[in-house]
Protein backbone atom coordinates (compact mmCIF):
# COMPACT_ATOMS: atom_id res chain seq x y z
CA UNK A 1 0.00 0.00 0.00
CA UNK A 2 1.72 3.13 -1.26
CA UNK A 3 0.89 6.78 -0.94
CA UNK A 4 2.23 9.95 -2.52
CA UNK A 5 4.17 8.17 -5.24
CA UNK A 6 3.06 7.68 -8.81
CA UNK A 7 2.32 4.05 -9.41
CA UNK A 8 1.13 2.82 -12.79
CA UNK A 9 -1.40 -0.01 -12.88
CA UNK A 10 -0.69 -2.76 -15.40
CA UNK A 11 -3.53 -5.08 -16.37
CA UNK A 12 -2.57 -8.36 -17.96
CA UNK A 13 -5.67 -9.04 -20.01
CA UNK A 14 -6.32 -11.17 -23.05
CA UNK A 15 -7.20 -14.28 -21.07
CA UNK A 16 -9.89 -13.63 -22.05
CA UNK A 17 -10.01 -10.18 -23.64
CA UNK A 18 -13.42 -9.30 -22.21
CA UNK A 19 -12.27 -10.22 -18.68
CA UNK A 20 -9.35 -7.79 -19.00
CA UNK A 21 -11.78 -5.10 -20.03
CA UNK A 22 -14.11 -5.79 -17.11
CA UNK A 23 -11.15 -5.51 -14.73
CA UNK A 24 -10.20 -2.10 -16.17
CA UNK A 25 -13.83 -0.98 -15.92
CA UNK A 26 -13.93 -2.02 -12.26
CA UNK A 27 -10.68 -0.15 -11.58
CA UNK A 28 -12.28 3.04 -12.94
CA UNK A 29 -15.47 2.42 -10.95
CA UNK A 30 -13.53 1.97 -7.70
CA UNK A 31 -11.44 5.12 -8.20
CA UNK A 32 -12.49 8.44 -6.69
CA UNK A 33 -12.35 10.88 -9.63
CA UNK A 34 -14.58 13.68 -10.88
CA UNK A 35 -12.50 14.60 -13.94
CA UNK A 36 -10.54 12.61 -16.52
CA UNK A 37 -7.22 13.80 -15.11
CA UNK A 38 -7.97 12.42 -11.62
CA UNK A 39 -8.02 8.81 -12.79
CA UNK A 40 -5.02 6.57 -12.15
CA UNK A 41 -2.45 5.83 -14.85
CA UNK A 42 -3.16 2.42 -16.36
CA UNK A 43 -1.88 0.19 -19.14
CA UNK A 44 -3.77 -2.81 -20.51
CA UNK A 45 -2.08 -5.58 -22.45
CA UNK A 46 -4.45 -7.83 -24.40
CA UNK A 47 -2.36 -10.13 -26.60
CA UNK A 48 -4.45 -13.32 -26.45
CA UNK A 49 -2.87 -15.33 -29.28
CA UNK A 50 0.33 -15.77 -27.25
CA UNK A 51 -1.40 -17.10 -24.14
CA UNK A 52 -2.38 -20.76 -24.31
CA UNK A 53 -5.55 -21.71 -22.49
CA UNK A 54 -4.80 -22.08 -18.78
CA UNK A 55 -7.21 -24.93 -18.15
CA UNK A 56 -6.08 -26.79 -21.30
CA UNK A 57 -2.53 -26.77 -19.88
CA UNK A 58 -3.63 -27.91 -16.41
CA UNK A 59 -5.69 -30.74 -17.90
CA UNK A 60 -2.71 -31.84 -20.02
CA UNK A 61 -4.35 -30.95 -23.35
CA UNK A 62 -1.25 -28.90 -24.19
CA UNK A 63 2.25 -29.07 -22.73
CA UNK A 64 2.80 -25.36 -23.26
CA UNK A 65 2.66 -23.57 -19.91
CA UNK A 66 1.07 -20.13 -20.51
CA UNK A 67 3.34 -18.81 -17.71
CA UNK A 68 6.13 -17.95 -20.14
CA UNK A 69 3.89 -15.80 -22.35
CA UNK A 70 2.19 -14.16 -19.36
CA UNK A 71 5.53 -13.35 -17.70
CA UNK A 72 6.83 -11.94 -21.01
CA UNK A 73 3.81 -9.68 -21.34
CA UNK A 74 4.13 -8.54 -17.71
CA UNK A 75 7.77 -7.62 -18.43
CA UNK A 76 6.55 -5.63 -21.49
CA UNK A 77 4.02 -3.83 -19.27
CA UNK A 78 6.85 -3.07 -16.85
CA UNK A 79 9.02 -1.68 -19.69
CA UNK A 80 6.09 0.56 -20.64
CA UNK A 81 5.92 1.87 -17.06
CA UNK A 82 3.65 -0.44 -15.05
CA UNK A 83 4.65 -0.86 -11.39
CA UNK A 84 1.73 -2.82 -9.92
CA UNK A 85 0.17 -5.58 -11.99
CA UNK A 86 -2.91 -7.77 -11.87
CA UNK A 87 -3.70 -10.75 -14.10
CA UNK A 88 -7.34 -10.81 -15.23
CA UNK A 89 -7.62 -14.59 -15.06
CA UNK A 90 -8.13 -16.69 -11.93
CA UNK A 91 -6.90 -19.96 -13.44
CA UNK A 92 -3.54 -18.35 -14.28
CA UNK A 93 -3.06 -18.16 -10.49
CA UNK A 94 -2.97 -21.94 -10.13
CA UNK A 95 0.46 -22.72 -8.59
CA UNK A 96 1.66 -24.69 -11.64
CA UNK A 97 1.28 -21.48 -13.71
CA UNK A 98 1.61 -18.64 -11.18
CA UNK A 99 4.76 -20.00 -9.48
CA UNK A 100 6.39 -20.26 -12.87
CA UNK A 101 5.40 -16.65 -13.69
CA UNK A 102 6.92 -15.31 -10.46
CA UNK A 103 10.06 -17.41 -11.02
CA UNK A 104 10.57 -15.92 -14.50
CA UNK A 105 9.95 -12.38 -13.16
CA UNK A 106 12.49 -13.00 -10.38
CA UNK A 107 15.09 -14.30 -12.85
CA UNK A 108 14.51 -11.27 -15.05
CA UNK A 109 14.90 -8.97 -12.02
CA UNK A 110 11.41 -7.53 -12.42
CA UNK A 111 10.48 -4.93 -9.80
CA UNK A 112 6.78 -5.14 -10.55
CA UNK A 113 4.42 -5.82 -7.65
CA UNK A 114 2.25 -8.68 -8.89
CA UNK A 115 -0.99 -9.12 -6.97
CA UNK A 116 -2.67 -12.51 -6.43
CA UNK A 117 -6.38 -12.55 -7.23
CA UNK A 118 -7.18 -15.57 -5.02
CA UNK A 119 -5.31 -14.32 -1.95
CA UNK A 120 -6.98 -10.91 -2.36
CA UNK A 121 -10.44 -12.43 -2.80
CA UNK A 122 -10.24 -14.71 0.22
CA UNK A 123 -8.84 -11.88 2.40
CA UNK A 124 -11.67 -9.64 1.23
CA UNK A 125 -14.25 -12.29 2.13
CA UNK A 126 -12.72 -12.78 5.59
CA UNK A 127 -12.50 -9.04 6.29
CA UNK A 128 -15.99 -8.11 5.14
CA UNK A 129 -18.03 -11.23 5.89
CA UNK A 130 -16.41 -12.76 9.00
CA UNK A 131 -19.58 -14.73 9.77
CA UNK A 132 -19.30 -16.77 6.56
CA UNK A 133 -18.00 -20.32 7.02
CA UNK A 134 -19.23 -22.25 4.00
CA UNK A 135 -18.38 -21.09 0.51
CA UNK A 136 -19.24 -22.07 -3.05
CA UNK A 137 -16.70 -21.25 -5.76
CA UNK A 138 -17.58 -20.82 -9.43
CA UNK A 139 -14.40 -21.54 -11.35
CA UNK A 140 -12.90 -23.34 -14.35
CA UNK A 141 -11.99 -27.00 -14.47
CA UNK A 142 -8.33 -25.98 -14.19
CA UNK A 143 -8.87 -23.98 -11.00
CA UNK A 144 -11.03 -26.78 -9.58
CA UNK A 145 -8.53 -29.56 -10.31
CA UNK A 146 -5.61 -27.62 -8.85
CA UNK A 147 -7.73 -26.76 -5.75
CA UNK A 148 -6.85 -23.11 -6.35
CA UNK A 149 -9.52 -21.54 -4.12
CA UNK A 150 -9.97 -24.61 -1.92
CA UNK A 151 -6.38 -24.44 -0.63
CA UNK A 152 -6.46 -20.74 0.23
CA UNK A 153 -9.97 -20.91 1.73
CA UNK A 154 -8.96 -23.87 3.92
CA UNK A 155 -5.86 -21.98 5.06
CA UNK A 156 -8.28 -19.34 6.33
CA UNK A 157 -10.40 -21.93 8.11
CA UNK A 158 -13.28 -21.83 5.63
CA UNK A 159 -15.25 -24.77 4.26
CA UNK A 160 -15.61 -25.22 0.52
CA UNK A 161 -18.52 -26.96 -1.16
CA UNK A 162 -17.19 -29.55 -3.57
CA UNK A 163 -19.64 -29.87 -6.47
CA UNK A 164 -18.06 -33.12 -7.67
CA UNK A 165 -16.38 -33.67 -11.01
CA UNK A 166 -19.56 -34.26 -13.03
CA UNK A 167 -21.32 -31.07 -11.92
CA UNK A 168 -18.11 -29.03 -12.15
CA UNK A 169 -17.50 -30.14 -15.73
CA UNK A 170 -21.03 -30.16 -17.14
CA UNK A 171 -22.39 -27.07 -15.45
CA UNK A 172 -19.72 -24.72 -14.10
CA UNK A 173 -16.95 -25.25 -16.62
CA UNK A 174 -19.39 -25.57 -19.54
CA UNK A 175 -21.02 -22.25 -18.69
CA UNK A 176 -17.64 -20.63 -19.45
CA UNK A 177 -16.28 -22.82 -22.24
CA UNK A 178 -19.15 -24.27 -24.28
CA UNK A 179 -18.14 -23.45 -27.88
CA UNK A 180 -21.73 -22.60 -28.87
CA UNK A 181 -22.95 -20.51 -25.97
CA UNK A 182 -20.24 -20.31 -23.27
CA UNK A 183 -19.33 -16.89 -21.88
CA UNK A 184 -15.91 -17.00 -23.54
CA UNK A 185 -17.47 -17.46 -27.00
CA UNK A 186 -20.47 -15.16 -26.43
CA UNK A 187 -20.16 -12.44 -23.85
CA UNK A 188 -21.92 -9.53 -25.52
CA UNK A 189 -24.61 -10.34 -24.67
CA UNK A 190 -24.34 -13.46 -22.52
CA UNK A 191 -26.49 -16.20 -24.12
CA UNK A 192 -29.68 -17.56 -22.49
CA UNK A 193 -28.18 -21.09 -22.34
CA UNK A 194 -25.25 -19.77 -20.25
CA UNK A 195 -27.66 -17.85 -18.03
CA UNK A 196 -29.72 -21.01 -17.55
CA UNK A 197 -26.61 -22.97 -16.50
CA UNK A 198 -25.68 -20.15 -14.13
CA UNK A 199 -29.15 -20.29 -12.62
CA UNK A 200 -28.74 -24.03 -12.03
CA UNK A 201 -25.29 -23.56 -10.50
CA UNK A 202 -26.54 -20.96 -8.05
CA UNK A 203 -29.56 -23.09 -7.08
CA UNK A 204 -27.21 -26.00 -6.44
CA UNK A 205 -24.90 -24.00 -4.17
CA UNK A 206 -27.86 -22.52 -2.31
CA UNK A 207 -29.26 -26.00 -1.71
CA UNK A 208 -25.84 -27.09 -0.43
CA UNK A 209 -25.93 -24.32 2.18
CA UNK A 210 -23.46 -21.83 0.70
CA UNK A 211 -23.19 -18.69 2.87
CA UNK A 212 -21.24 -16.84 0.18
CA UNK A 213 -20.42 -17.42 -3.48
CA UNK A 214 -17.07 -16.55 -5.02
CA UNK A 215 -16.98 -15.72 -8.72
CA UNK A 216 -13.62 -17.39 -9.17
CA UNK A 217 -13.37 -17.03 -12.92
CA UNK A 218 -13.24 -13.58 -14.47
CA UNK A 219 -15.80 -14.66 -17.11
CA UNK A 220 -18.48 -14.98 -14.42
CA UNK A 221 -17.97 -11.30 -13.57
CA UNK A 222 -19.36 -10.54 -17.04
CA UNK A 223 -22.49 -12.65 -16.58
CA UNK A 224 -23.33 -11.91 -12.96
CA UNK A 225 -23.07 -8.38 -11.62
CA UNK A 226 -25.37 -8.62 -8.59
CA UNK A 227 -23.84 -8.06 -5.15
CA UNK A 228 -26.01 -10.76 -3.62
CA UNK A 229 -28.49 -13.40 -4.62
CA UNK A 230 -31.32 -13.59 -2.13
CA UNK A 231 -29.28 -13.17 1.08
CA UNK A 232 -26.06 -14.77 -0.15
CA UNK A 233 -23.26 -12.29 -0.88
CA UNK A 234 -21.49 -12.67 -4.22
CA UNK A 235 -17.75 -12.05 -3.97
CA UNK A 236 -16.57 -11.09 -7.44
CA UNK A 237 -12.84 -11.76 -7.73
CA UNK A 238 -12.54 -9.20 -10.55
CA UNK A 239 -13.97 -6.41 -8.38
CA UNK A 240 -11.72 -7.45 -5.50
CA UNK A 241 -8.61 -7.41 -7.72
CA UNK A 242 -9.65 -4.01 -9.12
CA UNK A 243 -9.91 -2.62 -5.57
CA UNK A 244 -6.55 -4.13 -4.63
CA UNK A 245 -4.89 -2.50 -7.66
CA UNK A 246 -6.36 0.91 -6.80
CA UNK A 247 -5.30 0.43 -3.15
CA UNK A 248 -1.71 -0.36 -4.19
CA UNK A 249 -1.56 2.47 -6.72
CA UNK A 250 -3.09 5.19 -4.52
CA UNK A 251 -5.04 4.23 -1.41
CA UNK A 252 -6.57 7.73 -1.07
CA UNK A 253 -8.41 7.21 -4.35
CA UNK A 254 -10.01 3.91 -3.33
CA UNK A 255 -13.80 4.22 -3.16
CA UNK A 256 -15.09 3.04 0.24
CA UNK A 257 -16.52 -0.45 0.24
CA UNK A 258 -20.05 -0.80 1.47
CA UNK A 259 -21.97 -3.99 1.00
CA UNK A 260 -25.18 -2.88 -0.58
CA UNK A 261 -28.27 -5.01 -0.79
CA UNK A 262 -29.67 -2.58 -3.39
CA UNK A 263 -28.21 -4.71 -6.13
CA UNK A 264 -29.68 -8.02 -5.09
CA UNK A 265 -30.80 -10.55 -7.60
CA UNK A 266 -33.72 -12.69 -6.54
CA UNK A 267 -33.74 -16.14 -8.10
CA UNK B 1 -5.87 -2.20 -45.06
CA UNK B 2 -3.46 -5.02 -44.31
CA UNK B 3 -3.85 -8.77 -44.45
CA UNK B 4 -1.70 -11.69 -43.36
CA UNK B 5 0.63 -9.60 -41.22
CA UNK B 6 0.45 -9.21 -37.46
CA UNK B 7 -0.64 -5.73 -36.62
CA UNK B 8 -1.05 -4.62 -33.01
CA UNK B 9 -3.85 -2.18 -32.21
CA UNK B 10 -2.90 0.68 -29.90
CA UNK B 11 -5.68 2.58 -28.17
CA UNK B 12 -4.83 6.00 -26.81
CA UNK B 13 -7.33 6.28 -24.01
CA UNK B 14 -7.45 8.35 -20.87
CA UNK B 15 -9.28 11.28 -22.48
CA UNK B 16 -11.51 10.24 -20.88
CA UNK B 17 -10.68 6.85 -19.35
CA UNK B 18 -14.20 5.48 -19.87
CA UNK B 19 -14.16 6.48 -23.54
CA UNK B 20 -10.94 4.50 -24.04
CA UNK B 21 -12.60 1.50 -22.46
CA UNK B 22 -15.70 1.79 -24.66
CA UNK B 23 -13.46 1.90 -27.74
CA UNK B 24 -11.68 -1.31 -26.67
CA UNK B 25 -15.05 -2.94 -25.98
CA UNK B 26 -16.26 -2.01 -29.46
CA UNK B 27 -13.07 -3.40 -31.00
CA UNK B 28 -13.77 -6.76 -29.33
CA UNK B 29 -17.44 -6.64 -30.40
CA UNK B 30 -16.51 -5.98 -34.03
CA UNK B 31 -13.92 -8.78 -34.17
CA UNK B 32 -14.85 -12.26 -35.41
CA UNK B 33 -13.61 -14.60 -32.67
CA UNK B 34 -14.99 -17.65 -30.92
CA UNK B 35 -12.07 -18.21 -28.53
CA UNK B 36 -9.79 -15.91 -26.51
CA UNK B 37 -6.83 -16.63 -28.77
CA UNK B 38 -8.66 -15.45 -31.91
CA UNK B 39 -8.92 -11.86 -30.71
CA UNK B 40 -6.55 -9.23 -32.08
CA UNK B 41 -3.49 -8.07 -30.12
CA UNK B 42 -4.26 -4.78 -28.42
CA UNK B 43 -2.63 -2.33 -26.04
CA UNK B 44 -4.50 0.39 -24.16
CA UNK B 45 -2.77 3.41 -22.67
CA UNK B 46 -4.85 5.35 -20.13
CA UNK B 47 -2.60 7.96 -18.51
CA UNK B 48 -5.08 10.81 -18.05
CA UNK B 49 -3.12 13.07 -15.68
CA UNK B 50 -0.67 13.93 -18.48
CA UNK B 51 -3.34 14.93 -20.99
CA UNK B 52 -4.75 18.43 -20.49
CA UNK B 53 -8.39 18.88 -21.40
CA UNK B 54 -8.71 19.30 -25.18
CA UNK B 55 -11.59 21.74 -25.08
CA UNK B 56 -9.94 23.81 -22.32
CA UNK B 57 -6.94 24.27 -24.62
CA UNK B 58 -9.06 25.17 -27.65
CA UNK B 59 -11.04 27.72 -25.61
CA UNK B 60 -7.80 29.27 -24.34
CA UNK B 61 -8.34 28.22 -20.70
CA UNK B 62 -4.88 26.65 -20.76
CA UNK B 63 -1.94 27.29 -23.08
CA UNK B 64 -0.75 23.70 -22.81
CA UNK B 65 -1.52 21.84 -26.01
CA UNK B 66 -2.38 18.24 -25.11
CA UNK B 67 -0.77 17.19 -28.41
CA UNK B 68 2.66 16.79 -26.83
CA UNK B 69 1.42 14.38 -24.15
CA UNK B 70 -0.75 12.46 -26.61
CA UNK B 71 2.11 12.10 -29.11
CA UNK B 72 4.44 10.97 -26.29
CA UNK B 73 1.94 8.30 -25.22
CA UNK B 74 1.47 7.13 -28.83
CA UNK B 75 5.25 6.76 -29.10
CA UNK B 76 5.18 4.68 -25.88
CA UNK B 77 2.45 2.50 -27.39
CA UNK B 78 4.62 2.09 -30.47
CA UNK B 79 7.63 1.09 -28.33
CA UNK B 80 5.42 -1.52 -26.70
CA UNK B 81 4.51 -2.93 -30.12
CA UNK B 82 1.48 -0.99 -31.42
CA UNK B 83 1.41 -0.51 -35.20
CA UNK B 84 -2.05 0.98 -35.81
CA UNK B 85 -3.39 3.53 -33.35
CA UNK B 86 -6.67 5.26 -32.62
CA UNK B 87 -7.26 8.14 -30.21
CA UNK B 88 -10.44 7.70 -28.16
CA UNK B 89 -11.30 11.40 -28.17
CA UNK B 90 -12.92 13.34 -31.00
CA UNK B 91 -11.82 16.78 -29.81
CA UNK B 92 -8.16 15.69 -29.92
CA UNK B 93 -8.68 15.50 -33.71
CA UNK B 94 -9.23 19.26 -34.00
CA UNK B 95 -6.48 20.47 -36.37
CA UNK B 96 -4.81 22.65 -33.71
CA UNK B 97 -4.17 19.47 -31.68
CA UNK B 98 -4.11 16.66 -34.27
CA UNK B 99 -1.76 18.40 -36.70
CA UNK B 100 0.66 18.96 -33.86
CA UNK B 101 0.45 15.27 -32.88
CA UNK B 102 1.24 14.11 -36.43
CA UNK B 103 4.09 16.63 -36.67
CA UNK B 104 5.69 15.30 -33.47
CA UNK B 105 5.27 11.69 -34.67
CA UNK B 106 6.88 12.60 -38.00
CA UNK B 107 9.81 14.32 -36.29
CA UNK B 108 10.28 11.28 -34.07
CA UNK B 109 10.19 9.00 -37.14
CA UNK B 110 7.16 7.08 -35.86
CA UNK B 111 5.96 4.31 -38.21
CA UNK B 112 2.59 4.02 -36.50
CA UNK B 113 -0.53 4.30 -38.66
CA UNK B 114 -2.66 6.85 -36.85
CA UNK B 115 -6.34 6.78 -37.84
CA UNK B 116 -8.56 9.88 -37.83
CA UNK B 117 -11.90 9.40 -36.07
CA UNK B 118 -13.68 12.23 -37.93
CA UNK B 119 -12.53 11.20 -41.41
CA UNK B 120 -13.53 7.61 -40.65
CA UNK B 121 -16.93 8.62 -39.28
CA UNK B 122 -17.87 10.84 -42.20
CA UNK B 123 -16.70 8.21 -44.73
CA UNK B 124 -18.76 5.61 -42.90
CA UNK B 125 -21.85 7.83 -43.03
CA UNK B 126 -21.39 8.47 -46.76
CA UNK B 127 -20.81 4.79 -47.58
CA UNK B 128 -23.70 3.39 -45.55
CA UNK B 129 -26.29 6.16 -45.68
CA UNK B 130 -25.80 7.86 -49.06
CA UNK B 131 -29.31 9.36 -48.94
CA UNK B 132 -28.48 11.47 -45.88
CA UNK B 133 -27.89 15.15 -46.60
CA UNK B 134 -28.55 16.95 -43.31
CA UNK B 135 -26.64 15.98 -40.19
CA UNK B 136 -26.66 16.89 -36.50
CA UNK B 137 -23.39 16.50 -34.59
CA UNK B 138 -23.19 16.01 -30.82
CA UNK B 139 -19.76 17.22 -29.80
CA UNK B 140 -17.80 19.27 -27.28
CA UNK B 141 -17.42 23.05 -27.32
CA UNK B 142 -13.86 22.54 -28.58
CA UNK B 143 -14.93 20.44 -31.56
CA UNK B 144 -17.78 22.87 -32.29
CA UNK B 145 -15.60 25.99 -32.19
CA UNK B 146 -12.92 24.46 -34.43
CA UNK B 147 -15.63 23.24 -36.86
CA UNK B 148 -14.11 19.77 -36.58
CA UNK B 149 -17.02 17.79 -38.06
CA UNK B 150 -18.47 20.72 -40.02
CA UNK B 151 -15.36 21.04 -42.22
CA UNK B 152 -15.14 17.35 -43.09
CA UNK B 153 -18.90 17.00 -43.61
CA UNK B 154 -18.96 20.02 -45.93
CA UNK B 155 -16.01 18.56 -47.85
CA UNK B 156 -18.27 15.58 -48.49
CA UNK B 157 -21.15 17.80 -49.60
CA UNK B 158 -23.23 17.35 -46.45
CA UNK B 159 -25.17 20.01 -44.57
CA UNK B 160 -24.59 20.47 -40.86
CA UNK B 161 -27.16 21.80 -38.44
CA UNK B 162 -25.64 24.61 -36.41
CA UNK B 163 -27.24 24.62 -32.95
CA UNK B 164 -25.90 28.08 -32.14
CA UNK B 165 -23.49 28.95 -29.35
CA UNK B 166 -26.06 29.09 -26.55
CA UNK B 167 -27.58 25.67 -27.22
CA UNK B 168 -24.17 24.12 -27.90
CA UNK B 169 -22.80 25.38 -24.58
CA UNK B 170 -25.79 24.91 -22.29
CA UNK B 171 -27.10 21.63 -23.63
CA UNK B 172 -24.57 19.66 -25.68
CA UNK B 173 -21.34 20.62 -23.96
CA UNK B 174 -22.92 20.66 -20.51
CA UNK B 175 -24.23 17.12 -20.96
CA UNK B 176 -20.57 16.02 -21.15
CA UNK B 177 -18.86 18.43 -18.79
CA UNK B 178 -21.26 19.48 -16.02
CA UNK B 179 -19.22 18.88 -12.82
CA UNK B 180 -22.25 17.54 -10.96
CA UNK B 181 -23.89 15.25 -13.46
CA UNK B 182 -21.99 15.40 -16.79
CA UNK B 183 -21.00 12.12 -18.45
CA UNK B 184 -17.30 12.74 -17.73
CA UNK B 185 -17.94 13.03 -13.99
CA UNK B 186 -20.64 10.33 -13.79
CA UNK B 187 -20.63 7.63 -16.40
CA UNK B 188 -21.43 4.53 -14.40
CA UNK B 189 -24.33 4.91 -14.50
CA UNK B 190 -25.12 8.01 -16.58
CA UNK B 191 -27.13 10.44 -14.41
CA UNK B 192 -30.79 11.31 -15.10
CA UNK B 193 -29.92 15.00 -15.57
CA UNK B 194 -27.49 14.09 -18.38
CA UNK B 195 -30.11 11.79 -19.92
CA UNK B 196 -32.65 14.62 -19.78
CA UNK B 197 -30.25 16.98 -21.58
CA UNK B 198 -29.56 14.28 -24.16
CA UNK B 199 -33.30 13.89 -24.70
CA UNK B 200 -33.61 17.64 -25.31
CA UNK B 201 -30.66 17.65 -27.70
CA UNK B 202 -32.13 14.84 -29.79
CA UNK B 203 -35.56 16.50 -29.88
CA UNK B 204 -33.90 19.71 -31.06
CA UNK B 205 -32.02 18.02 -33.91
CA UNK B 206 -35.13 16.09 -34.94
CA UNK B 207 -37.13 19.31 -35.08
CA UNK B 208 -34.37 20.86 -37.19
CA UNK B 209 -34.75 18.06 -39.74
CA UNK B 210 -31.63 15.97 -39.03
CA UNK B 211 -31.50 12.85 -41.24
CA UNK B 212 -28.64 11.37 -39.21
CA UNK B 213 -26.98 12.13 -35.89
CA UNK B 214 -23.27 11.79 -35.30
CA UNK B 215 -22.08 11.04 -31.78
CA UNK B 216 -19.00 13.19 -32.19
CA UNK B 217 -17.71 12.94 -28.64
CA UNK B 218 -16.68 9.57 -27.26
CA UNK B 219 -18.57 10.33 -24.03
CA UNK B 220 -21.89 10.20 -25.90
CA UNK B 221 -21.10 6.62 -26.91
CA UNK B 222 -21.39 5.75 -23.22
CA UNK B 223 -24.80 7.37 -22.81
CA UNK B 224 -26.46 6.44 -26.08
CA UNK B 225 -26.05 2.95 -27.50
CA UNK B 226 -29.09 2.81 -29.82
CA UNK B 227 -28.46 2.41 -33.56
CA UNK B 228 -31.31 4.74 -34.40
CA UNK B 229 -33.79 7.02 -32.73
CA UNK B 230 -37.19 6.74 -34.38
CA UNK B 231 -36.03 6.53 -38.00
CA UNK B 232 -32.87 8.64 -37.66
CA UNK B 233 -29.65 6.60 -37.75
CA UNK B 234 -27.12 7.30 -35.00
CA UNK B 235 -23.54 7.21 -36.23
CA UNK B 236 -21.36 6.50 -33.22
CA UNK B 237 -17.82 7.70 -33.91
CA UNK B 238 -16.42 5.27 -31.32
CA UNK B 239 -17.96 2.26 -33.09
CA UNK B 240 -16.72 3.55 -36.44
CA UNK B 241 -13.16 4.01 -35.13
CA UNK B 242 -13.29 0.51 -33.58
CA UNK B 243 -14.28 -0.97 -36.95
CA UNK B 244 -11.54 1.00 -38.71
CA UNK B 245 -8.92 -0.31 -36.26
CA UNK B 246 -10.06 -3.93 -36.77
CA UNK B 247 -10.08 -3.36 -40.56
CA UNK B 248 -6.50 -2.05 -40.48
CA UNK B 249 -5.28 -4.78 -38.14
CA UNK B 250 -6.93 -7.73 -39.91
CA UNK B 251 -9.74 -7.12 -42.37
CA UNK B 252 -10.79 -10.81 -42.37
CA UNK B 253 -11.74 -10.50 -38.72
CA UNK B 254 -14.02 -7.49 -39.21
CA UNK B 255 -17.64 -8.33 -38.38
CA UNK B 256 -19.94 -7.42 -41.29
CA UNK B 257 -21.81 -4.17 -40.85
CA UNK B 258 -25.55 -4.36 -41.09
CA UNK B 259 -27.72 -1.46 -40.04
CA UNK B 260 -30.21 -3.00 -37.70
CA UNK B 261 -33.39 -1.33 -36.62
CA UNK B 262 -33.68 -3.90 -33.80
CA UNK B 263 -31.86 -1.53 -31.50
CA UNK B 264 -34.00 1.53 -32.03
CA UNK B 265 -34.74 3.92 -29.27
CA UNK B 266 -38.12 5.61 -29.46
CA UNK B 267 -38.22 9.04 -27.88
Interface residues (C-beta under 8 A of the other chain):
Chain A: X8 X14 X15 X16 X17 X18 X21 X24 X25 X28 X29 X34 X35 X36 X37 X38 X39 X41 X42 X43 X44 X45 X46 X47 X48 X49 X50 X51 X52 X53 X76 X79 X80 X81 X179 X184 X185 X188
Chain B: X8 X14 X15 X16 X17 X18 X21 X24 X25 X28 X29 X34 X35 X36 X37 X38 X39 X41 X42 X43 X44 X45 X46 X47 X48 X49 X50 X51 X52 X53 X76 X79 X80 X81 X179 X184 X185 X188
